[in-house]
Amino acid sequence: MSEVSAIDGSEWALWADYVLVHRELSRELDRRLMSDAGISQGDYTVMLTLFQAEDRRLRPGVLAEAIGWEKSRLSHQLTRMAARGLVERVDCDTDARGSLIVLTPDGRRALLGAMRDHASAIRTHFLDVLTADEKAAIASGSARLRERLRMHRDHDQREAAAS
């Protein structure tokens, strides 16, 4: 691999293992959400973000940015969720043109049930497997990775604005 990149064989193996474990853990958590709570990871992500919002309602654009989705992806997700009675659009009090996304009572019940099961699955498949030192290393590394990504994103945005 060193002939085509600055990443050596052991680093490629580390990266591949990280990608694989992320995929397998996500798949297991998705499976548990669907079988235990009847919701998808996308449903859970949207509902949890709404639940954690200050007044438990968000504009679609703010919601999309908060979860890192394109607006069109969120729009399709919200349409499916609204059809199942998990969320609804309500008029914005301060802007007659805008709408807000809110959890319905059924959505709140589904989320609260899913949160208990999801937390148990996270404990079983992630937290209980790691030592305290490994958790600290993951936390530290994750913080540095997020900071690096934020710096690059900010740099790219400044360059785009300058063009």
SVG drawing of the C-alpha trace seen along z (x, -y; Angstrom):
<svg xmlns="http://www.w3.org/2000/svg" viewBox="-51 -36 57 44">
<polyline fill="none" stroke="black" stroke-width="0.4" points="0.0,0.0 2.9,-2.4 3.4,-2.6 0.1,-4.4 -0.5,-6.1 1.0,-7.4 -1.0,-4.8 0.9,-1.7 -0.6,1.8 -1.3,1.7 -3.0,-1.7 -5.2,-0.3 -6.1,2.6 -7.0,0.3 -9.2,-1.8 -10.8,1.3 -11.5,2.6 -13.0,-0.7 -15.3,-0.8 -16.4,2.8 -17.1,2.5 -19.0,-0.8 -21.1,0.9 -21.7,4.1 -22.6,2.1 -24.9,-0.2 -26.6,2.8 -27.2,4.4 -28.5,1.2 -30.8,0.7 -32.1,4.3 -32.8,3.9 -34.7,0.6 -36.8,2.2 -37.6,5.4 -38.0,3.8 -39.6,0.5 -40.7,0.8 -38.8,-2.3 -35.8,-2.8 -32.5,-4.4 -33.6,-7.4 -36.9,-7.7 -35.0,-7.5 -32.4,-10.1 -35.2,-12.6 -37.3,-11.9 -34.4,-12.1 -33.2,-15.4 -36.7,-16.9 -37.0,-15.6 -33.7,-17.2 -34.5,-20.6 -35.2,-23.4 -38.9,-23.6 -39.1,-20.2 -39.8,-21.6 -37.5,-22.6 -37.7,-24.1 -37.0,-21.5 -33.7,-23.2 -32.4,-23.4 -33.4,-19.7 -31.6,-18.7 -28.4,-20.6 -28.6,-19.2 -28.5,-15.6 -26.3,-16.2 -28.8,-15.3 -29.6,-16.9 -33.0,-18.7 -34.5,-16.3 -33.5,-13.3 -35.1,-14.8 -38.3,-15.7 -38.8,-12.1 -38.1,-10.8 -40.6,-13.3 -43.3,-12.3 -42.9,-8.7 -42.9,-9.5 -46.0,-11.8 -47.9,-9.1 -47.2,-6.8 -48.3,-9.4 -44.8,-10.0 -44.3,-13.6 -46.4,-16.5 -45.8,-19.9 -47.3,-22.9 -47.3,-26.5 -44.6,-28.7 -46.0,-31.3 -43.4,-33.9 -43.2,-33.3 -46.4,-32.7 -44.3,-31.1 -42.5,-28.6 -43.4,-25.4 -42.0,-23.5 -41.6,-19.7 -42.9,-18.3 -43.3,-14.9 -46.8,-13.6 -47.9,-11.9 -47.5,-8.5 -44.0,-9.6 -43.0,-10.6 -44.2,-7.2 -42.3,-5.3 -39.2,-7.3 -39.3,-6.8 -39.8,-3.1 -37.0,-3.0 -34.6,-5.0 -34.7,-2.3 -34.0,0.5 -31.4,-1.4 -29.5,-2.4 -29.5,1.3 -28.2,2.3 -25.5,-0.4 -24.4,0.9 -24.4,4.5 -22.7,4.1 -20.4,1.2 -19.9,-0.2 -19.6,3.2 -17.0,4.4 -14.6,1.6 -12.3,0.9 -12.2,-2.5 -8.9,-3.3 -10.4,-2.3 -13.4,-4.5 -11.2,-7.4 -9.1,-6.9 -12.2,-6.7 -13.5,-9.9 -10.3,-11.7 -9.7,-10.5 -13.3,-11.3 -13.0,-14.9 -9.8,-15.5 -11.4,-14.0 -14.5,-16.2 -12.3,-19.2 -10.2,-18.4 -13.3,-17.9 -14.8,-21.1 -11.6,-23.0 -11.6,-21.6 -15.3,-22.3 -14.9,-25.9 -11.9,-26.3 -13.8,-25.0 -16.8,-27.3 -14.4,-30.3 -12.9,-29.4 -16.3,-28.9 -17.5,-32.3 -14.3,-34.0 -14.9,-32.6"/>
</svg>
